[in-house]
Amino acid sequence: MELTINEALNQAIIAQKTGDFQKAESYYMAILRQQPDHSDVNHNMGVLANNIGRVDKAMTFFEKSIKSNPNITQYWLSYINMLIEQNQMDEANRAFEKAVEKGVTRDP
C-alpha cells in the first residue's frame, strides 16, 4: 500500500513525537525524494537533525524550509534558536533581521 504525501507526513510526525527518529527520518526523506522543496518536511527534518546533534544538516533543512516558504514564523524561530544554541550570534542576528524584513516576527 502506497501512502499519500500527507499520510507519510503524519506517520513521520507520529514517529518523531514518539522518539522513533529513524522511522521519522525514513518517512521525511521519502517525501523529500518526491518533493524536495516541501517546506514542512524540510523544517521537521531540521528539528529532527538538530535534536540528534546533526547541526550542519539541520541548518541546511531549516534554510530550505525558509527558502520554500519564508512567511512561516516557526521556521524562522527554529532556525534562529538553533543558531543561538550553537553560539552563532552574528548569524542569528542576521536571520532575525531577515525575518523582520519578511514581517514574520510581528506580534499578532
Biopython code that builds the backbone (N, CA, C, O; Angstrom):
import numpy as np
from Bio.PDB.StructureBuilder import StructureBuilder

atoms = [
    (1, "MET", "N", (0.840, -1.181, 0.000)),
    (1, "MET", "CA", (0.000, 0.000, 0.000)),
    (1, "MET", "C", (0.882, 1.241, 0.000)),
    (1, "MET", "O", (1.797, 1.366, 0.814)),
    (2, "GLU", "N", (0.603, 2.138, -0.903)),
    (2, "GLU", "CA", (1.377, 3.366, -1.009)),
    (2, "GLU", "C", (0.655, 4.493, -0.279)),
    (2, "GLU", "O", (-0.558, 4.659, -0.405)),
    (3, "LEU", "N", (1.428, 5.266, 0.487)),
    (3, "LEU", "CA", (0.867, 6.377, 1.246)),
    (3, "LEU", "C", (0.902, 7.666, 0.429)),
    (3, "LEU", "O", (1.781, 7.861, -0.410)),
    (4, "THR", "N", (-0.057, 8.529, 0.686)),
    (4, "THR", "CA", (-0.005, 9.864, 0.107)),
    (4, "THR", "C", (1.065, 10.658, 0.861)),
    (4, "THR", "O", (1.552, 10.227, 1.906)),
    (5, "ILE", "N", (1.420, 11.815, 0.318)),
    (5, "ILE", "CA", (2.398, 12.689, 0.975)),
    (5, "ILE", "C", (1.899, 13.062, 2.369)),
    (5, "ILE", "O", (2.661, 12.997, 3.334)),
    (6, "ASN", "N", (0.641, 13.447, 2.484)),
    (6, "ASN", "CA", (0.094, 13.843, 3.786)),
    (6, "ASN", "C", (0.067, 12.685, 4.773)),
    (6, "ASN", "O", (0.350, 12.877, 5.956)),
    (7, "GLU", "N", (-0.266, 11.492, 4.309)),
    (7, "GLU", "CA", (-0.260, 10.319, 5.194)),
    (7, "GLU", "C", (1.159, 10.017, 5.669)),
    (7, "GLU", "O", (1.376, 9.727, 6.845)),
    (8, "ALA", "N", (2.115, 10.086, 4.758)),
    (8, "ALA", "CA", (3.511, 9.843, 5.130)),
    (8, "ALA", "C", (4.001, 10.910, 6.107)),
    (8, "ALA", "O", (4.728, 10.606, 7.052)),
    (9, "LEU", "N", (3.604, 12.154, 5.877)),
    (9, "LEU", "CA", (3.986, 13.236, 6.782)),
    (9, "LEU", "C", (3.403, 12.998, 8.167)),
    (9, "LEU", "O", (4.098, 13.168, 9.169)),
    (10, "ASN", "N", (2.151, 12.613, 8.233)),
    (10, "ASN", "CA", (1.531, 12.322, 9.530)),
    (10, "ASN", "C", (2.237, 11.169, 10.238)),
    (10, "ASN", "O", (2.456, 11.233, 11.448)),
    (11, "GLN", "N", (2.594, 10.120, 9.505)),
    (11, "GLN", "CA", (3.315, 8.997, 10.100)),
    (11, "GLN", "C", (4.692, 9.438, 10.615)),
    (11, "GLN", "O", (5.139, 8.997, 11.674)),
    (12, "ALA", "N", (5.350, 10.308, 9.855)),
    (12, "ALA", "CA", (6.659, 10.816, 10.272)),
    (12, "ALA", "C", (6.547, 11.625, 11.551)),
    (12, "ALA", "O", (7.370, 11.487, 12.456)),
    (13, "ILE", "N", (5.538, 12.461, 11.624)),
    (13, "ILE", "CA", (5.342, 13.300, 12.822)),
    (13, "ILE", "C", (5.060, 12.423, 14.039)),
    (13, "ILE", "O", (5.598, 12.672, 15.117)),
    (14, "ILE", "N", (4.231, 11.412, 13.879)),
    (14, "ILE", "CA", (3.947, 10.493, 14.980)),
    (14, "ILE", "C", (5.236, 9.800, 15.428)),
    (14, "ILE", "O", (5.521, 9.717, 16.622)),
    (15, "ALA", "N", (6.006, 9.306, 14.466)),
    (15, "ALA", "CA", (7.265, 8.628, 14.796)),
    (15, "ALA", "C", (8.218, 9.575, 15.514)),
    (15, "ALA", "O", (8.874, 9.182, 16.478)),
    (16, "GLN", "N", (8.299, 10.807, 15.055)),
    (16, "GLN", "CA", (9.191, 11.778, 15.679)),
    (16, "GLN", "C", (8.747, 12.080, 17.111)),
    (16, "GLN", "O", (9.573, 12.154, 18.020)),
    (17, "LYS", "N", (7.451, 12.253, 17.302)),
    (17, "LYS", "CA", (6.927, 12.555, 18.641)),
    (17, "LYS", "C", (7.136, 11.403, 19.617)),
    (17, "LYS", "O", (7.296, 11.627, 20.816)),
    (18, "THR", "N", (7.137, 10.178, 19.113)),
    (18, "THR", "CA", (7.322, 9.017, 19.986)),
    (18, "THR", "C", (8.791, 8.619, 20.117)),
    (18, "THR", "O", (9.119, 7.629, 20.770)),
    (19, "GLY", "N", (9.672, 9.403, 19.487)),
    (19, "GLY", "CA", (11.103, 9.157, 19.640)),
    (19, "GLY", "C", (11.693, 8.164, 18.665)),
    (19, "GLY", "O", (12.859, 7.791, 18.800)),
    (20, "ASP", "N", (10.920, 7.727, 17.685)),
    (20, "ASP", "CA", (11.438, 6.813, 16.667)),
    (20, "ASP", "C", (12.007, 7.646, 15.519)),
    (20, "ASP", "O", (11.415, 7.749, 14.445)),
    (21, "PHE", "N", (13.174, 8.234, 15.781)),
    (21, "PHE", "CA", (13.772, 9.181, 14.842)),
    (21, "PHE", "C", (14.164, 8.529, 13.523)),
    (21, "PHE", "O", (14.075, 9.156, 12.467)),
    (22, "GLN", "N", (14.594, 7.285, 13.580)),
    (22, "GLN", "CA", (14.983, 6.601, 12.351)),
    (22, "GLN", "C", (13.777, 6.420, 11.422)),
    (22, "GLN", "O", (13.874, 6.636, 10.214)),
    (23, "LYS", "N", (12.653, 6.026, 11.999)),
    (23, "LYS", "CA", (11.435, 5.857, 11.202)),
    (23, "LYS", "C", (10.965, 7.205, 10.670)),
    (23, "LYS", "O", (10.583, 7.315, 9.505)),
    (24, "ALA", "N", (10.990, 8.230, 11.519)),
    (24, "ALA", "CA", (10.584, 9.572, 11.089)),
    (24, "ALA", "C", (11.455, 10.039, 9.931)),
    (24, "ALA", "O", (10.950, 10.542, 8.927)),
    (25, "GLU", "N", (12.756, 9.870, 10.077)),
    (25, "GLU", "CA", (13.680, 10.294, 9.021)),
    (25, "GLU", "C", (13.392, 9.543, 7.721)),
    (25, "GLU", "O", (13.454, 10.126, 6.639)),
    (26, "SER", "N", (13.083, 8.271, 7.825)),
    (26, "SER", "CA", (12.781, 7.472, 6.639)),
    (26, "SER", "C", (11.563, 8.028, 5.892)),
    (26, "SER", "O", (11.579, 8.162, 4.669)),
    (27, "TYR", "N", (10.517, 8.345, 6.643)),
    (27, "TYR", "CA", (9.322, 8.938, 6.019)),
    (27, "TYR", "C", (9.638, 10.310, 5.417)),
    (27, "TYR", "O", (9.277, 10.592, 4.274)),
    (28, "TYR", "N", (10.314, 11.159, 6.195)),
    (28, "TYR", "CA", (10.631, 12.503, 5.699)),
    (28, "TYR", "C", (11.466, 12.437, 4.416)),
    (28, "TYR", "O", (11.194, 13.157, 3.455)),
    (29, "MET", "N", (12.469, 11.581, 4.409)),
    (29, "MET", "CA", (13.335, 11.510, 3.234)),
    (29, "MET", "C", (12.583, 10.956, 2.022)),
    (29, "MET", "O", (12.847, 11.362, 0.890)),
    (30, "ALA", "N", (11.661, 10.043, 2.251)),
    (30, "ALA", "CA", (10.845, 9.533, 1.136)),
    (30, "ALA", "C", (10.014, 10.663, 0.539)),
    (30, "ALA", "O", (9.866, 10.756, -0.679)),
    (31, "ILE", "N", (9.482, 11.506, 1.388)),
    (31, "ILE", "CA", (8.705, 12.654, 0.898)),
    (31, "ILE", "C", (9.612, 13.607, 0.135)),
    (31, "ILE", "O", (9.246, 14.085, -0.939)),
    (32, "LEU", "N", (10.785, 13.885, 0.677)),
    (32, "LEU", "CA", (11.700, 14.833, 0.027)),
    (32, "LEU", "C", (12.209, 14.315, -1.321)),
    (32, "LEU", "O", (12.549, 15.108, -2.199)),
    (33, "ARG", "N", (12.263, 13.010, -1.486)),
    (33, "ARG", "CA", (12.640, 12.468, -2.807)),
    (33, "ARG", "C", (11.573, 12.834, -3.846)),
    (33, "ARG", "O", (11.884, 13.029, -5.021)),
    (34, "GLN", "N", (10.321, 12.924, -3.405)),
    (34, "GLN", "CA", (9.218, 13.279, -4.297)),
    (34, "GLN", "C", (9.046, 14.793, -4.416)),
    (34, "GLN", "O", (8.769, 15.321, -5.493)),
    (35, "GLN", "N", (9.217, 15.480, -3.274)),
    (35, "GLN", "CA", (9.010, 16.934, -3.225)),
    (35, "GLN", "C", (10.148, 17.572, -2.422)),
    (35, "GLN", "O", (9.989, 17.853, -1.234)),
    (36, "PRO", "N", (11.291, 17.799, -3.068)),
    (36, "PRO", "CA", (12.473, 18.303, -2.352)),
    (36, "PRO", "C", (12.280, 19.660, -1.679)),
    (36, "PRO", "O", (13.014, 19.990, -0.748)),
    (37, "ASP", "N", (11.314, 20.445, -2.127)),
    (37, "ASP", "CA", (11.109, 21.774, -1.545)),
    (37, "ASP", "C", (9.928, 21.817, -0.579)),
    (37, "ASP", "O", (9.436, 22.901, -0.263)),
    (38, "HIS", "N", (9.465, 20.671, -0.108)),
    (38, "HIS", "CA", (8.334, 20.629, 0.826)),
    (38, "HIS", "C", (8.766, 21.332, 2.116)),
    (38, "HIS", "O", (9.606, 20.825, 2.858)),
    (39, "SER", "N", (8.188, 22.492, 2.368)),
    (39, "SER", "CA", (8.673, 23.334, 3.469)),
    (39, "SER", "C", (8.455, 22.704, 4.845)),
    (39, "SER", "O", (9.341, 22.782, 5.696)),
    (40, "ASP", "N", (7.304, 22.086, 5.082)),
    (40, "ASP", "CA", (7.058, 21.468, 6.388)),
    (40, "ASP", "C", (8.014, 20.309, 6.645)),
    (40, "ASP", "O", (8.530, 20.157, 7.752)),
    (41, "VAL", "N", (8.243, 19.505, 5.636)),
    (41, "VAL", "CA", (9.133, 18.354, 5.792)),
    (41, "VAL", "C", (10.569, 18.821, 6.022)),
    (41, "VAL", "O", (11.270, 18.279, 6.877)),
    (42, "ASN", "N", (11.007, 19.822, 5.263)),
    (42, "ASN", "CA", (12.356, 20.342, 5.491)),
    (42, "ASN", "C", (12.487, 20.903, 6.907)),
    (42, "ASN", "O", (13.504, 20.690, 7.567)),
    (43, "HIS", "N", (11.468, 21.615, 7.372)),
    (43, "HIS", "CA", (11.506, 22.142, 8.736)),
    (43, "HIS", "C", (11.577, 21.007, 9.754)),
    (43, "HIS", "O", (12.409, 21.028, 10.661)),
    (44, "ASN", "N", (10.700, 20.019, 9.596)),
    (44, "ASN", "CA", (10.681, 18.908, 10.553)),
    (44, "ASN", "C", (11.981, 18.114, 10.536)),
    (44, "ASN", "O", (12.442, 17.647, 11.578)),
    (45, "MET", "N", (12.571, 17.961, 9.356)),
    (45, "MET", "CA", (13.873, 17.292, 9.283)),
    (45, "MET", "C", (14.941, 18.127, 9.978)),
    (45, "MET", "O", (15.861, 17.583, 10.590)),
    (46, "GLY", "N", (14.820, 19.452, 9.884)),
    (46, "GLY", "CA", (15.752, 20.317, 10.599)),
    (46, "GLY", "C", (15.640, 20.132, 12.102)),
    (46, "GLY", "O", (16.648, 20.049, 12.804)),
    (47, "VAL", "N", (14.410, 20.069, 12.591)),
    (47, "VAL", "CA", (14.183, 19.840, 14.028)),
    (47, "VAL", "C", (14.764, 18.494, 14.433)),
    (47, "VAL", "O", (15.471, 18.390, 15.435)),
    (48, "LEU", "N", (14.462, 17.464, 13.650)),
    (48, "LEU", "CA", (14.958, 16.124, 13.953)),
    (48, "LEU", "C", (16.488, 16.095, 13.945)),
    (48, "LEU", "O", (17.105, 15.592, 14.883)),
    (49, "ALA", "N", (17.086, 16.625, 12.904)),
    (49, "ALA", "CA", (18.550, 16.619, 12.799)),
    (49, "ALA", "C", (19.185, 17.386, 13.957)),
    (49, "ALA", "O", (20.193, 16.949, 14.512)),
    (50, "ASN", "N", (18.609, 18.508, 14.317)),
    (50, "ASN", "CA", (19.141, 19.286, 15.436)),
    (50, "ASN", "C", (19.026, 18.494, 16.742)),
    (50, "ASN", "O", (19.948, 18.502, 17.558)),
    (51, "ASN", "N", (17.897, 17.814, 16.937)),
    (51, "ASN", "CA", (17.685, 17.040, 18.159)),
    (51, "ASN", "C", (18.677, 15.896, 18.324)),
    (51, "ASN", "O", (19.010, 15.517, 19.447)),
    (52, "ILE", "N", (19.149, 15.346, 17.212)),
    (52, "ILE", "CA", (20.093, 14.231, 17.315)),
    (52, "ILE", "C", (21.541, 14.675, 17.063)),
    (52, "ILE", "O", (22.431, 13.849, 16.864)),
    (53, "GLY", "N", (21.753, 15.993, 17.077)),
    (53, "GLY", "CA", (23.112, 16.519, 17.016)),
    (53, "GLY", "C", (23.718, 16.676, 15.641)),
    (53, "GLY", "O", (24.928, 16.875, 15.525)),
    (54, "ARG", "N", (22.922, 16.594, 14.606)),
    (54, "ARG", "CA", (23.430, 16.807, 13.242)),
    (54, "ARG", "C", (23.146, 18.254, 12.836)),
    (54, "ARG", "O", (22.288, 18.528, 11.996)),
    (55, "VAL", "N", (23.884, 19.159, 13.449)),
    (55, "VAL", "CA", (23.617, 20.591, 13.309)),
    (55, "VAL", "C", (23.796, 21.059, 11.863)),
    (55, "VAL", "O", (22.991, 21.851, 11.372)),
    (56, "ASP", "N", (24.833, 20.587, 11.177)),
    (56, "ASP", "CA", (25.049, 21.022, 9.787)),
    (56, "ASP", "C", (23.859, 20.648, 8.903)),
    (56, "ASP", "O", (23.408, 21.445, 8.080)),
    (57, "LYS", "N", (23.362, 19.430, 9.085)),
    (57, "LYS", "CA", (22.202, 19.003, 8.302)),
    (57, "LYS", "C", (20.971, 19.806, 8.707)),
    (57, "LYS", "O", (20.170, 20.199, 7.860)),
    (58, "ALA", "N", (20.829, 20.045, 10.003)),
    (58, "ALA", "CA", (19.678, 20.825, 10.487)),
    (58, "ALA", "C", (19.667, 22.199, 9.837)),
    (58, "ALA", "O", (18.623, 22.686, 9.402)),
    (59, "MET", "N", (20.836, 22.815, 9.778)),
    (59, "MET", "CA", (20.936, 24.150, 9.198)),
    (59, "MET", "C", (20.465, 24.132, 7.742)),
    (59, "MET", "O", (19.715, 25.010, 7.316)),
    (60, "THR", "N", (20.904, 23.141, 6.996)),
    (60, "THR", "CA", (20.515, 23.021, 5.589)),
    (60, "THR", "C", (19.008, 22.846, 5.444)),
    (60, "THR", "O", (18.382, 23.487, 4.599)),
    (61, "PHE", "N", (18.427, 21.976, 6.270)),
    (61, "PHE", "CA", (16.983, 21.749, 6.195)),
    (61, "PHE", "C", (16.199, 23.002, 6.591)),
    (61, "PHE", "O", (15.212, 23.345, 5.939)),
    (62, "PHE", "N", (16.630, 23.685, 7.648)),
    (62, "PHE", "CA", (15.939, 24.911, 8.057)),
    (62, "PHE", "C", (16.017, 25.960, 6.954)),
    (62, "PHE", "O", (15.026, 26.628, 6.656)),
    (63, "GLU", "N", (17.195, 26.104, 6.347)),
    (63, "GLU", "CA", (17.352, 27.091, 5.276)),
    (63, "GLU", "C", (16.455, 26.761, 4.091)),
    (63, "GLU", "O", (15.890, 27.665, 3.475)),
    (64, "LYS", "N", (16.317, 25.469, 3.761)),
    (64, "LYS", "CA", (15.423, 25.070, 2.664)),
    (64, "LYS", "C", (13.973, 25.372, 3.000)),
    (64, "LYS", "O", (13.214, 25.818, 2.140)),
    (65, "SER", "N", (13.583, 25.131, 4.251)),
    (65, "SER", "CA", (12.191, 25.393, 4.623)),
    (65, "SER", "C", (11.881, 26.878, 4.508)),
    (65, "SER", "O", (10.817, 27.264, 4.025)),
    (66, "ILE", "N", (12.820, 27.709, 4.955)),
    (66, "ILE", "CA", (12.632, 29.166, 4.882)),
    (66, "ILE", "C", (12.612, 29.632, 3.434)),
    (66, "ILE", "O", (11.805, 30.484, 3.063)),
    (67, "LYS", "N", (13.491, 29.078, 2.624)),
    (67, "LYS", "CA", (13.522, 29.460, 1.213)),
    (67, "LYS", "C", (12.217, 29.071, 0.517)),
    (67, "LYS", "O", (11.704, 29.818, -0.316)),
    (68, "SER", "N", (11.690, 27.906, 0.862)),
    (68, "SER", "CA", (10.444, 27.433, 0.240)),
    (68, "SER", "C", (9.229, 28.232, 0.689)),
    (68, "SER", "O", (8.312, 28.474, -0.096)),
    (69, "ASN", "N", (9.227, 28.644, 1.972)),
    (69, "ASN", "CA", (8.087, 29.409, 2.482)),
    (69, "ASN", "C", (8.572, 30.336, 3.598)),
    (69, "ASN", "O", (8.527, 29.971, 4.772)),
    (70, "PRO", "N", (9.033, 31.529, 3.234)),
    (70, "PRO", "CA", (9.601, 32.446, 4.225)),
    (70, "PRO", "C", (8.581, 33.133, 5.120)),
    (70, "PRO", "O", (8.954, 33.940, 5.972)),
    (71, "ASN", "N", (7.322, 32.834, 4.945)),
    (71, "ASN", "CA", (6.280, 33.510, 5.720)),
    (71, "ASN", "C", (5.834, 32.739, 6.964)),
    (71, "ASN", "O", (4.906, 33.163, 7.654)),
    (72, "ILE", "N", (6.485, 31.616, 7.255)),
    (72, "ILE", "CA", (6.112, 30.807, 8.408)),
    (72, "ILE", "C", (7.032, 31.148, 9.584)),
    (72, "ILE", "O", (8.230, 30.870, 9.557)),
    (73, "THR", "N", (6.450, 31.746, 10.596)),
    (73, "THR", "CA", (7.215, 32.197, 11.767)),
    (73, "THR", "C", (7.997, 31.059, 12.409)),
    (73, "THR", "O", (9.156, 31.240, 12.782)),
    (74, "GLN", "N", (7.381, 29.890, 12.540)),
    (74, "GLN", "CA", (8.037, 28.774, 13.231)),
    (74, "GLN", "C", (9.328, 28.353, 12.547)),
    (74, "GLN", "O", (10.274, 27.954, 13.226)),
    (75, "TYR", "N", (9.392, 28.429, 11.227)),
    (75, "TYR", "CA", (10.625, 28.072, 10.524)),
    (75, "TYR", "C", (11.766, 28.988, 10.966)),
    (75, "TYR", "O", (12.873, 28.531, 11.249)),
    (76, "TRP", "N", (11.477, 30.283, 11.020)),
    (76, "TRP", "CA", (12.480, 31.253, 11.442)),
    (76, "TRP", "C", (12.880, 31.032, 12.891)),
    (76, "TRP", "O", (14.066, 31.071, 13.220)),
    (77, "LEU", "N", (11.897, 30.799, 13.765)),
    (77, "LEU", "CA", (12.192, 30.601, 15.187)),
    (77, "LEU", "C", (13.080, 29.379, 15.404)),
    (77, "LEU", "O", (14.038, 29.437, 16.175)),
    (78, "SER", "N", (12.770, 28.291, 14.737)),
    (78, "SER", "CA", (13.576, 27.074, 14.879)),
    (78, "SER", "C", (15.009, 27.322, 14.417)),
    (78, "SER", "O", (15.966, 26.923, 15.081)),
    (79, "TYR", "N", (15.140, 27.980, 13.281)),
    (79, "TYR", "CA", (16.460, 28.272, 12.722)),
    (79, "TYR", "C", (17.256, 29.198, 13.644)),
    (79, "TYR", "O", (18.417, 28.928, 13.952)),
    (80, "ILE", "N", (16.634, 30.273, 14.075)),
    (80, "ILE", "CA", (17.319, 31.241, 14.942)),
    (80, "ILE", "C", (17.680, 30.600, 16.283)),
    (80, "ILE", "O", (18.784, 30.810, 16.786)),
    (81, "ASN", "N", (16.773, 29.829, 16.864)),
    (81, "ASN", "CA", (17.077, 29.157, 18.132)),
    (81, "ASN", "C", (18.251, 28.205, 17.994)),
    (81, "ASN", "O", (19.096, 28.131, 18.886)),
    (82, "MET", "N", (18.314, 27.473, 16.883)),
    (82, "MET", "CA", (19.443, 26.568, 16.663)),
    (82, "MET", "C", (20.739, 27.350, 16.572)),
    (82, "MET", "O", (21.753, 26.944, 17.140)),
    (83, "LEU", "N", (20.712, 28.473, 15.857)),
    (83, "LEU", "CA", (21.918, 29.296, 15.744)),
    (83, "LEU", "C", (22.360, 29.811, 17.116)),
    (83, "LEU", "O", (23.553, 29.836, 17.418)),
    (84, "ILE", "N", (21.402, 30.218, 17.936)),
    (84, "ILE", "CA", (21.730, 30.694, 19.282)),
    (84, "ILE", "C", (22.324, 29.554, 20.107)),
    (84, "ILE", "O", (23.319, 29.750, 20.805)),
    (85, "GLU", "N", (21.724, 28.364, 20.033)),
    (85, "GLU", "CA", (22.242, 27.200, 20.751)),
    (85, "GLU", "C", (23.680, 26.884, 20.336)),
    (85, "GLU", "O", (24.477, 26.407, 21.144)),
    (86, "GLN", "N", (23.999, 27.152, 19.079)),
    (86, "GLN", "CA", (25.348, 26.896, 18.566)),
    (86, "GLN", "C", (26.287, 28.080, 18.763)),
    (86, "GLN", "O", (27.414, 28.084, 18.269)),
    (87, "ASN", "N", (25.806, 29.084, 19.491)),
    (87, "ASN", "CA", (26.582, 30.296, 19.783)),
    (87, "ASN", "C", (27.012, 31.029, 18.509)),
    (87, "ASN", "O", (28.093, 31.615, 18.447)),
    (88, "GLN", "N", (26.155, 30.984, 17.512)),
    (88, "GLN", "CA", (26.396, 31.697, 16.254)),
    (88, "GLN", "C", (25.532, 32.960, 16.268)),
    (88, "GLN", "O", (24.588, 33.107, 15.492)),
    (89, "MET", "N", (25.889, 33.852, 17.169)),
    (89, "MET", "CA", (25.053, 35.018, 17.432)),
    (89, "MET", "C", (24.968, 35.978, 16.244)),
    (89, "MET", "O", (23.905, 36.534, 15.971)),
    (90, "ASP", "N", (26.078, 36.172, 15.543)),
    (90, "ASP", "CA", (26.036, 37.068, 14.379)),
    (90, "ASP", "C", (25.067, 36.541, 13.323)),
    (90, "ASP", "O", (24.266, 37.293, 12.766)),
    (91, "GLU", "N", (25.152, 35.242, 13.057)),
    (91, "GLU", "CA", (24.258, 34.638, 12.070)),
    (91, "GLU", "C", (22.815, 34.663, 12.566)),
    (91, "GLU", "O", (21.894, 34.873, 11.776)),
    (92, "ALA", "N", (22.607, 34.452, 13.863)),
    (92, "ALA", "CA", (21.262, 34.513, 14.437)),
    (92, "ALA", "C", (20.678, 35.916, 14.280)),
    (92, "ALA", "O", (19.501, 36.070, 13.953)),
    (93, "ASN", "N", (21.496, 36.929, 14.513)),
    (93, "ASN", "CA", (21.039, 38.316, 14.336)),
    (93, "ASN", "C", (20.697, 38.605, 12.885)),
    (93, "ASN", "O", (19.699, 39.267, 12.603)),
    (94, "ARG", "N", (21.513, 38.117, 11.967)),
    (94, "ARG", "CA", (21.222, 38.316, 10.539)),
    (94, "ARG", "C", (19.905, 37.634, 10.160)),
    (94, "ARG", "O", (19.088, 38.203, 9.436)),
    (95, "ALA", "N", (19.708, 36.409, 10.659)),
    (95, "ALA", "CA", (18.470, 35.689, 10.367)),
    (95, "ALA", "C", (17.272, 36.426, 10.959)),
    (95, "ALA", "O", (16.216, 36.514, 10.332)),
    (96, "PHE", "N", (17.443, 36.953, 12.170)),
    (96, "PHE", "CA", (16.352, 37.697, 12.798)),
    (96, "PHE", "C", (16.010, 38.942, 11.975)),
    (96, "PHE", "O", (14.837, 39.260, 11.782)),
    (97, "GLU", "N", (17.029, 39.636, 11.497)),
    (97, "GLU", "CA", (16.794, 40.830, 10.670)),
    (97, "GLU", "C", (16.043, 40.470, 9.392)),
    (97, "GLU", "O", (15.153, 41.206, 8.965)),
    (98, "LYS", "N", (16.401, 39.334, 8.777)),
    (98, "LYS", "CA", (15.689, 38.893, 7.579)),
    (98, "LYS", "C", (14.237, 38.565, 7.909)),
    (98, "LYS", "O", (13.332, 38.874, 7.133)),
    (99, "ALA", "N", (14.019, 37.939, 9.062)),
    (99, "ALA", "CA", (12.658, 37.609, 9.487)),
    (99, "ALA", "C", (11.846, 38.879, 9.702)),
    (99, "ALA", "O", (10.667, 38.939, 9.352)),
    (100, "VAL", "N", (12.485, 39.894, 10.279)),
    (100, "VAL", "CA", (11.804, 41.175, 10.487)),
    (100, "VAL", "C", (11.422, 41.783, 9.142)),
    (100, "VAL", "O", (10.315, 42.294, 8.978)),
    (101, "GLU", "N", (12.351, 41.725, 8.170)),
    (101, "GLU", "CA", (12.053, 42.244, 6.832)),
    (101, "GLU", "C", (10.837, 41.546, 6.211)),
    (101, "GLU", "O", (10.046, 42.177, 5.510)),
    (102, "LYS", "N", (10.695, 40.258, 6.469)),
    (102, "LYS", "CA", (9.560, 39.485, 5.943)),
    (102, "LYS", "C", (8.291, 39.763, 6.735)),
    (102, "LYS", "O", (7.194, 39.431, 6.287)),
    (103, "GLY", "N", (8.432, 40.367, 7.905)),
    (103, "GLY", "CA", (7.278, 40.668, 8.722)),
    (103, "GLY", "C", (6.783, 39.520, 9.565)),
    (103, "GLY", "O", (5.693, 39.595, 10.132)),
    (104, "VAL", "N", (7.563, 38.454, 9.659)),
    (104, "VAL", "CA", (7.097, 37.269, 10.378)),
    (104, "VAL", "C", (7.348, 37.344, 11.879)),
    (104, "VAL", "O", (6.918, 36.454, 12.614)),
    (105, "THR", "N", (8.022, 38.367, 12.346)),
    (105, "THR", "CA", (8.312, 38.463, 13.771)),
    (105, "THR", "C", (7.356, 39.405, 14.505)),
    (105, "THR", "O", (7.461, 39.598, 15.716)),
    (106, "ARG", "N", (6.432, 39.980, 13.757)),
    (106, "ARG", "CA", (5.464, 40.870, 14.404)),
    (106, "ARG", "C", (4.583, 40.072, 15.347)),
    (106, "ARG", "O", (4.127, 38.977, 15.019)),
    (107, "ASP", "N", (4.352, 40.639, 16.523)),
    (107, "ASP", "CA", (3.480, 40.003, 17.499)),
    (107, "ASP", "C", (2.038, 40.179, 17.047)),
    (107, "ASP", "O", (1.584, 41.305, 16.842)),
    (108, "PRO", "N", (1.301, 39.049, 16.885)),
    (108, "PRO", "CA", (-0.093, 39.176, 16.416)),
    (108, "PRO", "C", (-0.936, 39.832, 17.488)),
    (108, "PRO", "O", (-2.135, 40.031, 17.294)),
]
sb = StructureBuilder()
sb.init_structure("model")
sb.init_model(0)
sb.init_chain("A")
sb.init_seg("    ")
for serial, (resi, resn, name, xyz) in enumerate(atoms, 1):
    if name == "N":
        sb.init_residue(resn, " ", resi, " ")
    sb.init_atom(name, np.array(xyz, "f"), 0.0, 1.0, " ", f" {name:<3s}", serial, name[0])
structure = sb.get_structure()
